[in-house]
Amino acid sequence: MIEVSKKAGDMIKDFMTNRHGPTTVRILLQSC
């Protein structure tokens, strides 16, 4: 669970810095 949280945190940081927008959010929601 902790590893998944870390990965999710990294993905969120990447998506915020790259500003991919709603597309990345949808991918994150679908993977959950």
mmCIF file of the N, C-alpha and C atoms, coordinates in Angstrom:
data_MODEL
# 
_entry.id   MODEL 
# 
loop_
_atom_site.group_PDB 
_atom_site.id 
_atom_site.type_symbol 
_atom_site.label_atom_id 
_atom_site.label_alt_id 
_atom_site.label_comp_id 
_atom_site.label_asym_id 
_atom_site.label_entity_id 
_atom_site.label_seq_id 
_atom_site.pdbx_PDB_ins_code 
_atom_site.Cartn_x 
_atom_site.Cartn_y 
_atom_site.Cartn_z 
_atom_site.occupancy 
_atom_site.B_iso_or_equiv 
_atom_site.pdbx_formal_charge 
_atom_site.auth_seq_id 
_atom_site.auth_comp_id 
_atom_site.auth_asym_id 
_atom_site.auth_atom_id 
_atom_site.pdbx_PDB_model_num 
ATOM 1  N N  . MET A 1 1  ? 0.844  -1.203 0.000   1.00 0.00 ? 1  MET A N  1 
ATOM 2  C CA . MET A 1 1  ? 0.000  0.000  0.000   1.00 0.00 ? 1  MET A CA 1 
ATOM 3  C C  . MET A 1 1  ? 0.881  1.255  0.000   1.00 0.00 ? 1  MET A C  1 
ATOM 4  N N  . ILE A 1 2  ? 1.940  1.231  0.804   1.00 0.00 ? 2  ILE A N  1 
ATOM 5  C CA . ILE A 1 2  ? 2.826  2.394  0.884   1.00 0.00 ? 2  ILE A CA 1 
ATOM 6  C C  . ILE A 1 2  ? 3.497  2.635  -0.466  1.00 0.00 ? 2  ILE A C  1 
ATOM 7  N N  . GLU A 1 3  ? 3.931  1.541  -1.111  1.00 0.00 ? 3  GLU A N  1 
ATOM 8  C CA . GLU A 1 3  ? 4.597  1.689  -2.406  1.00 0.00 ? 3  GLU A CA 1 
ATOM 9  C C  . GLU A 1 3  ? 3.642  2.310  -3.421  1.00 0.00 ? 3  GLU A C  1 
ATOM 10 N N  . VAL A 1 4  ? 2.391  1.867  -3.399  1.00 0.00 ? 4  VAL A N  1 
ATOM 11 C CA . VAL A 1 4  ? 1.401  2.413  -4.331  1.00 0.00 ? 4  VAL A CA 1 
ATOM 12 C C  . VAL A 1 4  ? 1.202  3.903  -4.074  1.00 0.00 ? 4  VAL A C  1 
ATOM 13 N N  . SER A 1 5  ? 1.161  4.280  -2.798  1.00 0.00 ? 5  SER A N  1 
ATOM 14 C CA . SER A 1 5  ? 0.967  5.691  -2.453  1.00 0.00 ? 5  SER A CA 1 
ATOM 15 C C  . SER A 1 5  ? 2.139  6.519  -2.969  1.00 0.00 ? 5  SER A C  1 
ATOM 16 N N  . LYS A 1 6  ? 3.353  5.994  -2.819  1.00 0.00 ? 6  LYS A N  1 
ATOM 17 C CA . LYS A 1 6  ? 4.534  6.713  -3.296  1.00 0.00 ? 6  LYS A CA 1 
ATOM 18 C C  . LYS A 1 6  ? 4.467  6.879  -4.804  1.00 0.00 ? 6  LYS A C  1 
ATOM 19 N N  . LYS A 1 7  ? 4.095  5.807  -5.507  1.00 0.00 ? 7  LYS A N  1 
ATOM 20 C CA . LYS A 1 7  ? 3.993  5.879  -6.969  1.00 0.00 ? 7  LYS A CA 1 
ATOM 21 C C  . LYS A 1 7  ? 2.939  6.899  -7.367  1.00 0.00 ? 7  LYS A C  1 
ATOM 22 N N  . ALA A 1 8  ? 1.807  6.869  -6.686  1.00 0.00 ? 8  ALA A N  1 
ATOM 23 C CA . ALA A 1 8  ? 0.727  7.817  -6.993  1.00 0.00 ? 8  ALA A CA 1 
ATOM 24 C C  . ALA A 1 8  ? 1.213  9.247  -6.756  1.00 0.00 ? 8  ALA A C  1 
ATOM 25 N N  . GLY A 1 9  ? 1.941  9.448  -5.671  1.00 0.00 ? 9  GLY A N  1 
ATOM 26 C CA . GLY A 1 9  ? 2.471  10.778 -5.365  1.00 0.00 ? 9  GLY A CA 1 
ATOM 27 C C  . GLY A 1 9  ? 3.413  11.253 -6.456  1.00 0.00 ? 9  GLY A C  1 
ATOM 28 N N  . ASP A 1 10 ? 4.290  10.355 -6.926  1.00 0.00 ? 10 ASP A N  1 
ATOM 29 C CA . ASP A 1 10 ? 5.224  10.714 -7.994  1.00 0.00 ? 10 ASP A CA 1 
ATOM 30 C C  . ASP A 1 10 ? 4.460  11.064 -9.263  1.00 0.00 ? 10 ASP A C  1 
ATOM 31 N N  . MET A 1 11 ? 3.427  10.279 -9.577  1.00 0.00 ? 11 MET A N  1 
ATOM 32 C CA . MET A 1 11 ? 2.641  10.525 -10.789 1.00 0.00 ? 11 MET A CA 1 
ATOM 33 C C  . MET A 1 11 ? 1.932  11.872 -10.691 1.00 0.00 ? 11 MET A C  1 
ATOM 34 N N  . ILE A 1 12 ? 1.410  12.171 -9.500  1.00 0.00 ? 12 ILE A N  1 
ATOM 35 C CA . ILE A 1 12 ? 0.720  13.455 -9.304  1.00 0.00 ? 12 ILE A CA 1 
ATOM 36 C C  . ILE A 1 12 ? 1.709  14.607 -9.480  1.00 0.00 ? 12 ILE A C  1 
ATOM 37 N N  . LYS A 1 13 ? 2.907  14.450 -8.927  1.00 0.00 ? 13 LYS A N  1 
ATOM 38 C CA . LYS A 1 13 ? 3.924  15.502 -9.059  1.00 0.00 ? 13 LYS A CA 1 
ATOM 39 C C  . LYS A 1 13 ? 4.271  15.695 -10.531 1.00 0.00 ? 13 LYS A C  1 
ATOM 40 N N  . ASP A 1 14 ? 4.473  14.578 -11.251 1.00 0.00 ? 14 ASP A N  1 
ATOM 41 C CA . ASP A 1 14 ? 4.818  14.665 -12.671 1.00 0.00 ? 14 ASP A CA 1 
ATOM 42 C C  . ASP A 1 14 ? 3.705  15.354 -13.449 1.00 0.00 ? 14 ASP A C  1 
ATOM 43 N N  . PHE A 1 15 ? 2.451  14.986 -13.157 1.00 0.00 ? 15 PHE A N  1 
ATOM 44 C CA . PHE A 1 15 ? 1.321  15.551 -13.905 1.00 0.00 ? 15 PHE A CA 1 
ATOM 45 C C  . PHE A 1 15 ? 1.151  17.038 -13.586 1.00 0.00 ? 15 PHE A C  1 
ATOM 46 N N  . MET A 1 16 ? 1.477  17.432 -12.368 1.00 0.00 ? 16 MET A N  1 
ATOM 47 C CA . MET A 1 16 ? 1.354  18.847 -11.991 1.00 0.00 ? 16 MET A CA 1 
ATOM 48 C C  . MET A 1 16 ? 2.463  19.665 -12.637 1.00 0.00 ? 16 MET A C  1 
ATOM 49 N N  . THR A 1 17 ? 3.672  19.109 -12.672 1.00 0.00 ? 17 THR A N  1 
ATOM 50 C CA . THR A 1 17 ? 4.795  19.849 -13.248 1.00 0.00 ? 17 THR A CA 1 
ATOM 51 C C  . THR A 1 17 ? 4.669  19.907 -14.767 1.00 0.00 ? 17 THR A C  1 
ATOM 52 N N  . ASN A 1 18 ? 4.184  18.830 -15.363 1.00 0.00 ? 18 ASN A N  1 
ATOM 53 C CA . ASN A 1 18 ? 4.051  18.782 -16.823 1.00 0.00 ? 18 ASN A CA 1 
ATOM 54 C C  . ASN A 1 18 ? 2.739  19.401 -17.287 1.00 0.00 ? 18 ASN A C  1 
ATOM 55 N N  . ARG A 1 19 ? 1.799  19.541 -16.354 1.00 0.00 ? 19 ARG A N  1 
ATOM 56 C CA . ARG A 1 19 ? 0.499  20.147 -16.671 1.00 0.00 ? 19 ARG A CA 1 
ATOM 57 C C  . ARG A 1 19 ? -0.191 19.394 -17.795 1.00 0.00 ? 19 ARG A C  1 
ATOM 58 N N  . HIS A 1 20 ? -0.305 18.080 -17.651 1.00 0.00 ? 20 HIS A N  1 
ATOM 59 C CA . HIS A 1 20 ? -1.004 17.289 -18.666 1.00 0.00 ? 20 HIS A CA 1 
ATOM 60 C C  . HIS A 1 20 ? -2.493 17.585 -18.614 1.00 0.00 ? 20 HIS A C  1 
ATOM 61 N N  . GLY A 1 21 ? -3.004 17.901 -17.430 1.00 0.00 ? 21 GLY A N  1 
ATOM 62 C CA . GLY A 1 21 ? -4.408 18.259 -17.316 1.00 0.00 ? 21 GLY A CA 1 
ATOM 63 C C  . GLY A 1 21 ? -5.312 17.079 -17.018 1.00 0.00 ? 21 GLY A C  1 
ATOM 64 N N  . PRO A 1 22 ? -6.601 17.213 -17.333 1.00 0.00 ? 22 PRO A N  1 
ATOM 65 C CA . PRO A 1 22 ? -7.632 16.216 -17.027 1.00 0.00 ? 22 PRO A CA 1 
ATOM 66 C C  . PRO A 1 22 ? -7.291 14.827 -17.546 1.00 0.00 ? 22 PRO A C  1 
ATOM 67 N N  . THR A 1 23 ? -6.541 14.736 -18.648 1.00 0.00 ? 23 THR A N  1 
ATOM 68 C CA . THR A 1 23 ? -6.221 13.425 -19.219 1.00 0.00 ? 23 THR A CA 1 
ATOM 69 C C  . THR A 1 23 ? -5.488 12.570 -18.195 1.00 0.00 ? 23 THR A C  1 
ATOM 70 N N  . THR A 1 24 ? -4.477 13.139 -17.542 1.00 0.00 ? 24 THR A N  1 
ATOM 71 C CA . THR A 1 24 ? -3.716 12.388 -16.542 1.00 0.00 ? 24 THR A CA 1 
ATOM 72 C C  . THR A 1 24 ? -4.611 12.025 -15.368 1.00 0.00 ? 24 THR A C  1 
ATOM 73 N N  . VAL A 1 25 ? -5.483 12.943 -14.983 1.00 0.00 ? 25 VAL A N  1 
ATOM 74 C CA . VAL A 1 25 ? -6.392 12.686 -13.861 1.00 0.00 ? 25 VAL A CA 1 
ATOM 75 C C  . VAL A 1 25 ? -7.274 11.491 -14.183 1.00 0.00 ? 25 VAL A C  1 
ATOM 76 N N  . ARG A 1 26 ? -7.772 11.430 -15.415 1.00 0.00 ? 26 ARG A N  1 
ATOM 77 C CA . ARG A 1 26 ? -8.634 10.315 -15.818 1.00 0.00 ? 26 ARG A CA 1 
ATOM 78 C C  . ARG A 1 26 ? -7.855 9.013  -15.748 1.00 0.00 ? 26 ARG A C  1 
ATOM 79 N N  . ILE A 1 27 ? -6.595 9.031  -16.199 1.00 0.00 ? 27 ILE A N  1 
ATOM 80 C CA . ILE A 1 27 ? -5.766 7.819  -16.179 1.00 0.00 ? 27 ILE A CA 1 
ATOM 81 C C  . ILE A 1 27 ? -5.574 7.362  -14.733 1.00 0.00 ? 27 ILE A C  1 
ATOM 82 N N  . LEU A 1 28 ? -5.306 8.312  -13.833 1.00 0.00 ? 28 LEU A N  1 
ATOM 83 C CA . LEU A 1 28 ? -5.102 7.961  -12.425 1.00 0.00 ? 28 LEU A CA 1 
ATOM 84 C C  . LEU A 1 28 ? -6.372 7.361  -11.844 1.00 0.00 ? 28 LEU A C  1 
ATOM 85 N N  . LEU A 1 29 ? -7.520 7.950  -12.178 1.00 0.00 ? 29 LEU A N  1 
ATOM 86 C CA . LEU A 1 29 ? -8.786 7.445  -11.644 1.00 0.00 ? 29 LEU A CA 1 
ATOM 87 C C  . LEU A 1 29 ? -9.066 6.053  -12.184 1.00 0.00 ? 29 LEU A C  1 
ATOM 88 N N  . GLN A 1 30 ? -8.731 5.818  -13.450 1.00 0.00 ? 30 GLN A N  1 
ATOM 89 C CA . GLN A 1 30 ? -9.000 4.517  -14.060 1.00 0.00 ? 30 GLN A CA 1 
ATOM 90 C C  . GLN A 1 30 ? -8.087 3.454  -13.464 1.00 0.00 ? 30 GLN A C  1 
ATOM 91 N N  . SER A 1 31 ? -6.824 3.818  -13.166 1.00 0.00 ? 31 SER A N  1 
ATOM 92 C CA . SER A 1 31 ? -5.908 2.810  -12.616 1.00 0.00 ? 31 SER A CA 1 
ATOM 93 C C  . SER A 1 31 ? -6.329 2.430  -11.210 1.00 0.00 ? 31 SER A C  1 
ATOM 94 N N  . CYS A 1 32 ? -7.017 3.329  -10.514 1.00 0.00 ? 32 CYS A N  1 
ATOM 95 C CA . CYS A 1 32 ? -7.504 2.996  -9.173  1.00 0.00 ? 32 CYS A CA 1 
ATOM 96 C C  . CYS A 1 32 ? -8.731 2.125  -9.326  1.00 0.00 ? 32 CYS A C  1 
# 
